[in-house]
Amino acid sequence: MGKLLILVLLASLATKWLSGRWPWQLMQESERSQKEALARALLGVDRSASRTDITEAHRRLLAQVHPDRGGSNEAVHQATAARDLLLARLARTETGS
């Protein structure tokens, strides 16, 4: 058990040394990037989409999935969450963090 713990510690330190981030930070970023990829697919925008592109895609999607047009509240919430996630990513990249 002690050897396994030492091995995990060494692997974590190697990951930190090579990538500049701890393994659990890399896993969080991976999960975030997967969610962002799903949000981009839902809105139909690419990775380099601007704030205007994202909001326009959101408006177009809302016009299709709004409950008044036969859609559902859940679809509206998903579209809004996707827009918010992508706009938050833009804000993070604009501030440099």
Contacts in CASP RR format, 6 or more apart in sequence:
PFRMAT RR
TARGET T0000
AUTHOR 0000-0000-0000
METHOD contacts of the structure
MODEL  1
MGKLLILVLLASLATKWLSGRWPWQLMQESERSQKEALARALLGVDRSAS
RTDITEAHRRLLAQVHPDRGGSNEAVHQATAARDLLLARLARTETGS
11 23 0 8 1.000
12 22 0 8 1.000
12 23 0 8 1.000
15 21 0 8 1.000
15 22 0 8 1.000
15 23 0 8 1.000
15 26 0 8 1.000
16 22 0 8 1.000
16 23 0 8 1.000
19 26 0 8 1.000
21 29 0 8 1.000
35 85 0 8 1.000
36 85 0 8 1.000
36 86 0 8 1.000
36 89 0 8 1.000
38 82 0 8 1.000
39 81 0 8 1.000
39 82 0 8 1.000
39 83 0 8 1.000
39 85 0 8 1.000
39 86 0 8 1.000
40 46 0 8 1.000
40 47 0 8 1.000
40 49 0 8 1.000
40 82 0 8 1.000
40 86 0 8 1.000
42 61 0 8 1.000
42 78 0 8 1.000
42 79 0 8 1.000
42 82 0 8 1.000
43 54 0 8 1.000
43 57 0 8 1.000
43 58 0 8 1.000
43 61 0 8 1.000
43 79 0 8 1.000
43 82 0 8 1.000
43 83 0 8 1.000
43 86 0 8 1.000
44 57 0 8 1.000
45 53 0 8 1.000
45 54 0 8 1.000
45 57 0 8 1.000
45 86 0 8 1.000
49 57 0 8 1.000
49 86 0 8 1.000
50 90 0 8 1.000
51 87 0 8 1.000
51 90 0 8 1.000
54 83 0 8 1.000
54 86 0 8 1.000
54 87 0 8 1.000
54 90 0 8 1.000
55 83 0 8 1.000
55 87 0 8 1.000
57 83 0 8 1.000
58 79 0 8 1.000
58 80 0 8 1.000
58 82 0 8 1.000
58 83 0 8 1.000
61 79 0 8 1.000
62 76 0 8 1.000
62 79 0 8 1.000
63 69 0 8 1.000
64 71 0 8 1.000
65 71 0 8 1.000
65 72 0 8 1.000
65 75 0 8 1.000
65 76 0 8 1.000
65 79 0 8 1.000
66 76 0 8 1.000
67 73 0 8 1.000
67 76 0 8 1.000
END
